[in-house]
Amino acid sequence: MSLHWIVLCAAIATSMAGQTLLKAGAGQAAFLAQLLDWRTIAGLGLYGGAAILYIVALRKIPMSVALPSTAISYIAAALIGHFVFGEVLGWAHIGAIALIGGGVVLLAFA
């Protein structure tokens, strides 16, 4: 695996960490309190870091491959939502996760 693929994986992981913190910060009653919550601020910072990592990955990975590869984050989001935040994971979700995963694997080996 080349350095740029490792950087793309780091961008995806960093983005998911940011997304998780944004969800955790969303528990505040008032919108302003949510914006000022440390988890929201950290989540936004991680999103910025993920964007920088993604830019580095795009230097060598074609966008037509890199962007669809980030769809793996949809799978991670569903699993984090279920296991961390107790969100329901129904059969439609599981089917969609399987289709997304299959598409990402197919693209990676194309």
C-alpha positions in Angstrom: 0.0 0.0 0.0 1.5 3.3 -1.0 1.8 6.3 1.3 -1.0 8.1 -0.5 -3.5 5.3 0.2 -2.4 5.3 3.9 -3.1 9.1 3.9 -6.5 8.5 2.3 -7.3 6.0 5.0 -6.2 8.5 7.7 -8.4 11.1 6.1 -11.4 8.8 6.3 -10.7 7.9 9.9 -10.1 11.5 10.9 -13.3 12.5 9.2 -15.2 9.8 11.1 -13.8 10.9 14.4 -14.9 14.4 13.6 -18.4 13.2 12.6 -18.6 11.3 15.9 -17.7 14.3 17.9 -20.2 16.5 16.1 -22.9 13.9 16.9 -21.8 13.9 20.6 -21.9 17.7 20.7 -25.4 17.6 19.2 -26.8 16.6 22.6 -26.9 20.2 23.8 -30.4 21.7 24.3 -29.6 25.1 22.6 -28.0 25.5 19.2 -25.4 28.0 20.4 -24.5 25.7 23.3 -24.0 23.0 20.7 -21.7 25.2 18.6 -19.6 26.1 21.6 -19.4 22.5 23.0 -15.8 21.3 23.0 -16.8 18.2 21.1 -18.3 20.3 18.2 -15.2 22.5 18.1 -12.9 19.4 18.1 -15.1 17.7 15.5 -14.8 20.7 13.2 -11.0 20.8 13.7 -10.8 17.1 12.8 -12.9 17.7 9.7 -10.4 20.4 8.6 -7.5 18.0 9.2 -9.3 15.3 7.2 -9.7 17.7 4.3 -5.9 18.4 4.3 -5.1 14.7 4.4 -7.6 14.1 1.5 -5.8 16.9 -0.5 -2.5 15.1 0.0 -4.0 11.7 -1.1 -5.4 13.3 -4.3 -1.9 14.2 -5.4 -1.5 10.5 -6.5 -4.9 8.9 -6.3 -7.4 9.7 -9.1 -10.4 11.5 -7.8 -12.6 9.0 -9.6 -11.2 6.3 -7.2 -10.4 8.4 -4.0 -13.9 9.9 -3.6 -15.9 6.7 -4.0 -13.4 5.0 -1.6 -14.5 7.4 1.1 -17.9 5.7 1.0 -16.5 3.3 3.5 -17.2 6.1 6.0 -21.0 5.4 5.4 -20.4 1.9 6.8 -18.4 3.3 9.7 -21.1 5.9 10.4 -23.8 3.3 10.6 -21.8 1.1 12.9 -20.7 4.0 15.2 -24.3 5.2 15.3 -25.5 1.8 16.3 -22.8 0.8 18.8 -22.0 4.2 20.3 -25.2 6.2 20.1 -27.7 3.3 20.2 -29.3 4.0 16.8 -31.4 1.3 15.2 -29.7 -0.7 12.5 -32.5 -2.4 10.5 -32.4 -4.7 7.6 -32.4 -1.8 5.1 -29.3 -0.4 6.7 -27.6 -3.8 6.7 -28.4 -4.3 3.0 -27.2 -0.8 2.1 -24.0 -1.4 4.1 -23.4 -4.6 2.1 -23.9 -2.9 -1.2 -21.6 0.0 -0.3 -19.0 -2.4 1.0 -19.2 -4.4 -2.2 -18.9 -1.3 -4.3 -15.8 -0.1 -2.5 -14.1 -3.5 -2.7 -15.0 -3.7 -6.4 -13.5 -0.2 -7.0 -10.4 -1.0 -5.0 -9.6 -4.0 -7.1 -10.6 -2.5 -10.5 
